[in-house]
Amino acid sequence: MESFLVNLVQGIRIVVAGAVVLSLAVWLTHWGVRRKSISPFGAWAKFVRRWSDPLLHPIERRLVRSGANPQDAPVWLVGATVVGGLILIGVVDWIIGFGLTIYENAVAGALLPTVVHSLFELLKLAVMIRVIMSWVSISPYSTFMRIINGLTDWLIDPIRKVLPTIGMFDFSPLVAYFVLSFAENLVVRGLF
């Protein structure tokens, strides 16, 4: 079973590496066409344009709406491929590790402490995601942020009422993170 999971992760890494190489080929081809090193009507440029345009058009529209240069879409494609690939690999590694931990603890008879620890880790992760998303100004009304806010509002809002912001800094998520860590230690030591 473990060899299958290791092969699965390696396969995902290979797919992500291939996607990064392809996005780099798109970027280098567009760069070469702009520098007039590659003919825009040559076979290679037409081939790359044919299979990359469905990926680049949504990025170009988004860049135009934000006032940026749509010719930068291949660079954004490379960046999105790298970041998305790293996130995918991290999520798959985490899911496999979590599943194996749950399985091993279920076999050993220590499933409940693992579940409690995992719930606290999920809440702490939600607090960190909420902070990071506030830096990049993601809409709080998006579906993803509604889920994150639903997981964290019950703790951050009361702390925010007691601890006011200091200038432009809001320390309530930091305090909430430490409260969750302290509560986890108390619960795990008290119950198990």
TORLUMKOL-780769 format. One line per field, with one value per residue: residue number from 1; residue in three letters; chain; z, y, x of N, C-alpha, C in turn. Coordinates in steps of 0.1 Angstrom, whole numbers. Layout:
BEGIN
num c(NUM  ...)
residuo c(ALA  ...)
cadena c(A  ...)
nc3 c(Z  ...)
nc2 c(Y  ...)
nc1 c(X  ...)
cac3 c(Z  ...)
cac2 c(Y  ...)
cac1 c(X  ...)
cc3 c(Z  ...)
cc2 c(Y  ...)
cc1 c(X  ...)
# end
This chain:
BEGIN
num c(1  2  3  4  5  6  7  8  9  10  11  12  13  14  15  16  17  18  19  20  21  22  23  24  25  26  27  28  29  30  31  32  33  34  35  36  37  38  39  40  41  42  43  44  45  46  47  48  49  50  51  52  53  54  55  56  57  58  59  60  61  62  63  64  65  66  67  68  69  70  71  72  73  74  75  76  77  78  79  80  81  82  83  84  85  86  87  88  89  90  91  92  93  94  95  96  97  98  99  100  101  102  103  104  105  106  107  108  109  110  111  112  113  114  115  116  117  118  119  120  121  122  123  124  125  126  127  128  129  130  131  132  133  134  135  136  137  138  139  140  141  142  143  144  145  146  147  148  149  150  151  152  153  154  155  156  157  158  159  160  161  162  163  164  165  166  167  168  169  170  171  172  173  174  175  176  177  178  179  180  181  182  183  184  185  186  187  188  189  190  191  192)
residuo c(MET  GLU  SER  PHE  LEU  VAL  ASN  LEU  VAL  GLN  GLY  ILE  ARG  ILE  VAL  VAL  ALA  GLY  ALA  VAL  VAL  LEU  SER  LEU  ALA  VAL  TRP  LEU  THR  HIS  TRP  GLY  VAL  ARG  ARG  LYS  SER  ILE  SER  PRO  PHE  GLY  ALA  TRP  ALA  LYS  PHE  VAL  ARG  ARG  TRP  SER  ASP  PRO  LEU  LEU  HIS  PRO  ILE  GLU  ARG  ARG  LEU  VAL  ARG  SER  GLY  ALA  ASN  PRO  GLN  ASP  ALA  PRO  VAL  TRP  LEU  VAL  GLY  ALA  THR  VAL  VAL  GLY  GLY  LEU  ILE  LEU  ILE  GLY  VAL  VAL  ASP  TRP  ILE  ILE  GLY  PHE  GLY  LEU  THR  ILE  TYR  GLU  ASN  ALA  VAL  ALA  GLY  ALA  LEU  LEU  PRO  THR  VAL  VAL  HIS  SER  LEU  PHE  GLU  LEU  LEU  LYS  LEU  ALA  VAL  MET  ILE  ARG  VAL  ILE  MET  SER  TRP  VAL  SER  ILE  SER  PRO  TYR  SER  THR  PHE  MET  ARG  ILE  ILE  ASN  GLY  LEU  THR  ASP  TRP  LEU  ILE  ASP  PRO  ILE  ARG  LYS  VAL  LEU  PRO  THR  ILE  GLY  MET  PHE  ASP  PHE  SER  PRO  LEU  VAL  ALA  TYR  PHE  VAL  LEU  SER  PHE  ALA  GLU  ASN  LEU  VAL  VAL  ARG  GLY  LEU  PHE)
cadena c(A  A  A  A  A  A  A  A  A  A  A  A  A  A  A  A  A  A  A  A  A  A  A  A  A  A  A  A  A  A  A  A  A  A  A  A  A  A  A  A  A  A  A  A  A  A  A  A  A  A  A  A  A  A  A  A  A  A  A  A  A  A  A  A  A  A  A  A  A  A  A  A  A  A  A  A  A  A  A  A  A  A  A  A  A  A  A  A  A  A  A  A  A  A  A  A  A  A  A  A  A  A  A  A  A  A  A  A  A  A  A  A  A  A  A  A  A  A  A  A  A  A  A  A  A  A  A  A  A  A  A  A  A  A  A  A  A  A  A  A  A  A  A  A  A  A  A  A  A  A  A  A  A  A  A  A  A  A  A  A  A  A  A  A  A  A  A  A  A  A  A  A  A  A  A  A  A  A  A  A  A  A  A  A  A  A  A  A  A  A  A  A)
nc3 c(0  8  -10  -33  -27  -25  -52  -64  -54  -65  -92  -94  -89  -112  -132  -125  -129  -156  -165  -157  -173  -199  -196  -194  -220  -235  -226  -233  -261  -267  -258  -276  -300  -296  -294  -320  -327  -333  -359  -360  -377  -381  -380  -354  -337  -344  -336  -308  -301  -308  -289  -265  -263  -253  -226  -221  -228  -207  -187  -199  -202  -176  -169  -185  -174  -150  -157  -165  -187  -213  -227  -208  -200  -205  -186  -162  -165  -162  -135  -122  -127  -114  -87  -83  -88  -67  -45  -50  -48  -21  -8  -16  -4  23  26  22  42  64  62  64  90  105  100  111  138  143  141  163  183  192  181  187  200  178  160  175  177  149  143  158  144  119  125  133  109  93  105  98  70  68  76  56  33  38  33  6  -4  -9  -16  11  7  -10  -18  -7  12  29  41  55  71  86  100  117  128  152  172  167  165  193  205  191  199  225  223  208  175  167  154  121  125  133  159  167  152  157  184  186  174  192  214  205  203  230  240  227  238  265  262  250  268  291  285  273)
nc2 c(-12  12  16  20  45  61  59  71  98  104  102  124  145  143  148  175  187  183  199  224  226  226  250  268  264  276  302  309  306  327  348  347  352  379  391  388  367  343  333  345  331  307  271  261  282  285  260  260  282  273  252  265  288  284  283  307  328  333  342  365  381  386  400  423  434  442  461  455  444  424  408  397  374  347  346  348  324  306  312  306  279  268  276  265  238  232  236  216  193  195  194  168  153  159  148  121  116  122  103  79  83  83  57  41  49  41  13  10  18  44  64  86  107  115  125  147  163  167  182  206  214  219  241  260  262  273  298  309  309  327  351  353  356  380  397  396  406  391  386  387  375  355  320  303  319  323  298  296  319  311  290  303  327  324  324  345  369  375  379  401  420  424  429  457  470  479  506  499  473  441  421  400  375  363  360  343  321  313  308  286  268  265  256  232  218  216  201  177  168  166  149  126)
nc1 c(8  19  39  25  13  36  45  23  25  50  43  25  43  59  40  34  60  62  41  51  74  61  47  68  79  58  60  87  84  65  80  102  88  80  105  112  127  116  95  62  45  55  58  63  55  28  18  23  7  -18  -24  -20  -35  -62  -56  -43  -61  -81  -64  -53  -76  -82  -59  -62  -85  -75  -58  -33  -6  -16  2  18  7  18  39  25  12  33  40  15  14  36  31  6  12  30  12  -6  10  18  -8  -16  5  0  -27  -22  -3  -19  -39  -25  -15  -39  -48  -27  -29  -54  -51  -34  -50  -52  -69  -86  -71  -56  -75  -85  -62  -58  -81  -76  -53  -64  -80  -60  -47  -67  -68  -43  -45  -66  -53  -33  -48  -60  -40  -36  -59  -84  -118  -140  -164  -163  -167  -147  -135  -157  -160  -135  -138  -160  -150  -132  -143  -158  -138  -120  -135  -145  -120  -111  -129  -120  -93  -81  -73  -40  -29  -25  -24  -37  -39  -54  -58  -33  -33  -55  -44  -24  -41  -55  -34  -27  -51  -53  -31  -40  -64  -55  -36  -52  -73  -61)
cac3 c(0  9  -23  -43  -24  -29  -66  -67  -52  -76  -105  -94  -91  -126  -140  -122  -135  -170  -167  -156  -185  -210  -195  -198  -234  -240  -223  -242  -275  -268  -257  -289  -310  -293  -297  -334  -329  -338  -367  -355  -386  -383  -375  -339  -330  -346  -328  -294  -300  -309  -277  -253  -263  -243  -212  -220  -229  -194  -180  -206  -199  -162  -169  -191  -164  -139  -162  -168  -201  -216  -232  -197  -197  -204  -174  -152  -166  -155  -121  -117  -128  -103  -74  -82  -87  -53  -36  -53  -42  -7  -4  -17  6  35  27  23  55  74  61  70  105  110  99  120  151  145  144  176  193  196  171  192  202  165  155  182  172  136  143  162  133  109  129  132  95  89  110  90  57  69  76  43  23  40  27  -9  -5  -14  -12  22  3  -19  -11  0  24  38  48  64  82  94  109  126  134  166  181  164  168  207  208  185  208  237  219  196  166  170  141  110  128  140  165  171  147  163  198  184  171  205  222  199  207  244  243  222  249  276  259  247  281  300  281  269)
cac2 c(0  24  18  26  59  67  60  82  111  106  105  137  154  142  156  189  191  184  211  236  226  231  265  275  264  286  316  311  308  340  358  347  359  393  396  386  355  332  338  342  323  294  259  259  292  282  248  265  291  265  245  273  299  282  285  321  338  337  350  378  388  391  411  435  440  448  472  451  441  410  400  390  361  335  347  345  310  298  314  298  264  265  277  255  225  231  234  202  183  197  188  153  147  160  139  108  115  122  90  69  85  78  42  36  51  32  0  10  21  58  72  98  119  120  133  159  170  171  193  218  218  225  255  268  264  283  312  313  312  340  362  355  360  394  405  397  412  382  390  378  369  343  307  298  327  321  286  300  328  303  282  311  338  322  327  358  380  379  384  414  430  427  434  465  470  489  512  491  459  434  410  390  362  358  356  332  309  309  302  273  259  263  247  218  211  213  190  164  163  164  137  115)
cac1 c(0  28  47  15  12  48  44  13  31  61  36  20  54  63  30  36  72  59  33  60  82  53  44  80  79  49  66  98  80  60  91  109  80  80  118  114  137  108  85  49  37  62  51  63  47  14  15  22  -4  -30  -27  -18  -45  -73  -51  -39  -71  -87  -54  -52  -88  -80  -49  -68  -94  -68  -50  -19  -3  -20  13  25  0  27  47  16  9  44  38  4  17  46  25  -5  18  35  1  -12  19  16  -21  -16  14  -7  -38  -17  2  -30  -46  -16  -15  -52  -48  -17  -34  -66  -46  -27  -60  -51  -75  -92  -61  -52  -86  -86  -50  -61  -91  -69  -44  -72  -84  -49  -44  -77  -64  -32  -50  -73  -44  -26  -58  -63  -29  -38  -73  -94  -131  -145  -177  -161  -171  -136  -134  -168  -157  -125  -143  -169  -141  -124  -150  -162  -127  -113  -144  -144  -107  -110  -136  -112  -80  -83  -62  -29  -26  -31  -21  -47  -32  -64  -55  -21  -37  -63  -35  -19  -52  -58  -23  -28  -63  -49  -23  -49  -73  -48  -31  -63  -82  -54)
cc3 c(0  -4  -34  -40  -27  -44  -71  -65  -62  -89  -105  -96  -105  -135  -137  -129  -150  -174  -166  -168  -197  -208  -198  -213  -241  -238  -232  -256  -277  -267  -270  -300  -308  -296  -312  -337  -335  -347  -361  -364  -389  -377  -360  -332  -332  -337  -313  -292  -300  -296  -265  -252  -254  -228  -210  -220  -216  -186  -186  -203  -185  -161  -175  -181  -153  -144  -165  -183  -204  -222  -221  -193  -196  -191  -162  -153  -160  -140  -115  -117  -117  -90  -72  -81  -73  -43  -38  -46  -27  -1  -5  -7  20  37  29  37  66  74  67  85  111  110  109  135  154  148  158  187  199  186  176  194  188  159  162  178  158  135  148  151  122  112  129  118  89  93  102  76  57  69  63  33  26  35  12  -13  -14  -8  0  18  -7  -11  -2  13  34  47  59  75  91  104  120  133  149  176  179  168  183  211  203  193  220  234  206  187  170  157  130  113  137  146  169  165  153  177  196  181  184  214  218  203  221  247  238  233  261  273  257  260  291  297  278  277)
cc2 c(13  27  24  41  67  69  70  96  114  109  119  147  154  150  171  194  192  196  224  237  231  246  273  275  275  300  319  313  322  351  359  354  374  399  394  375  344  338  335  333  310  283  258  269  290  270  252  273  283  258  253  284  296  284  300  331  342  346  364  387  394  402  424  442  447  459  468  447  426  402  393  378  349  335  343  330  302  300  306  283  260  265  266  241  222  229  220  192  183  191  173  147  148  150  125  106  114  108  79  70  80  63  36  37  43  18  -1  14  35  67  86  110  124  129  146  168  176  183  206  223  224  239  264  272  274  297  317  317  325  352  364  360  375  403  406  401  403  386  381  372  358  330  302  306  326  309  289  309  320  294  290  323  336  324  341  370  384  384  398  424  434  434  443  465  481  495  504  476  453  421  399  376  355  353  344  319  304  303  288  263  256  254  233  211  207  201  177  159  159  151  124  113)
cc1 c(9  35  37  14  24  49  34  19  42  54  31  31  59  53  32  49  70  51  41  68  73  49  56  82  70  55  78  94  74  70  99  101  81  94  121  125  130  97  71  40  44  54  51  54  32  10  14  10  -17  -34  -26  -29  -57  -68  -48  -50  -78  -77  -53  -64  -87  -70  -54  -77  -87  -58  -36  -18  -7  -9  21  18  9  35  38  12  20  42  27  6  26  39  14  1  23  23  -5  -3  18  3  -21  -7  6  -19  -33  -11  -8  -37  -38  -15  -28  -52  -39  -23  -47  -62  -40  -38  -59  -57  -80  -82  -57  -62  -87  -74  -53  -71  -85  -60  -52  -77  -72  -45  -54  -74  -53  -36  -58  -64  -37  -36  -62  -52  -31  -52  -82  -107  -136  -159  -176  -164  -160  -134  -145  -166  -146  -130  -153  -161  -134  -132  -154  -151  -121  -122  -144  -131  -106  -118  -128  -99  -81  -71  -52  -24  -33  -29  -32  -41  -41  -62  -43  -25  -46  -55  -29  -29  -55  -47  -24  -40  -60  -41  -31  -58  -66  -42  -41  -71  -73  -41)
# end
